[in-house]
Amino acid sequence: MSIYTELNDVTIDVSEYEEMQLTDYQKKKWRNRVIKKIRSRQLKLRKYAGIAALFILAAGISLSMGRVTFADIPFVGAKIEGFLARNEHTDYTPFKTQVGQAAENAFGKWTLNEVLVDNGQLLISSTFEPARGVKFHYKMHPQPTILMNGHALKHGSLQQSIKVNEAMFTIYNKLELQELPVGETIQFHITFDNLDNNIISEGVPVDQPWVFDIQVPTEQLAATRETIYLNQELSLGNSNFVRLTQMELSPISTILYYDWPEQANHIAFKLVTESGTEILPSEATISPDGSYNRYSPIDLKKERYYLVPFESSDNPHAKNPGKIPEQRIKVNP
């Protein structure tokens, strides 16, 4: 790792420096200097454009299936931590796979930055640079097709596009993982073949997709993950039960799995500490096929936690929704 890569994560406290306003004369002088520098820079770029093109070819561009792929390009793009909305000091580097691969076609250049596998979820950070004439904006949400060890991921996903500038966008993707082989190196085949995953319109299909094949180790996740088996049933008073199965804790998130009866209202769970702090789920999926709540990471060594059920919303299909159990389920073993 070079010193320049390390400097990307350096936090500088600028509070000790006094902010000073420039005079109108100083602003004009700096503006003229910048204009001169830009013009000089443009001339140099034209001069060396041909040399740069030859250098890129020599660096190992591979042509395949009508697309250009740059393998293993060192790239520092937007970090997955930003998508998870954690504080600025959060660092999941030991759990992330930095890819740095890029693929290019007539629509533009796509760079796969980082991939992170966590409890029940796959997170991807990438960068899209549209080609000239290609219309793209932050309301467009490309969704990849992904094979994990040869099997398609078909469950829920979330996309987000963030404008960096007129020629660059950060793309975040999150997909649900059900059977995660923790402790193994996972093979992912990732294909972006549409610029907008829009259920209303047909989107913007791409005939020559951006394709990436990567390997993601999960040994670090396996070494730090803890599973708590609950196996507890909560009566709803209508001959139905909500059955808590297990919780999985990692340094990235906490997830609770439970079985929800279709005849009940939508029931979720909040985490409550011994001191009374409440933690609501950041994500909740309630389904007869399997329900879960996801929370921020917790530390069972520092404090005791309890699960408390609450009614998250009405279920229009429930004829007899039952009652929410007034219970606290201990989490700490």
Summary of the structure (lengths in Angstrom):
residues: 333
radius of gyration: 24.9
end to end distance: 40.9
largest distance: 80.7
contacts: 859
relative contact order: 0.10
helix: 16%
strand: 42%
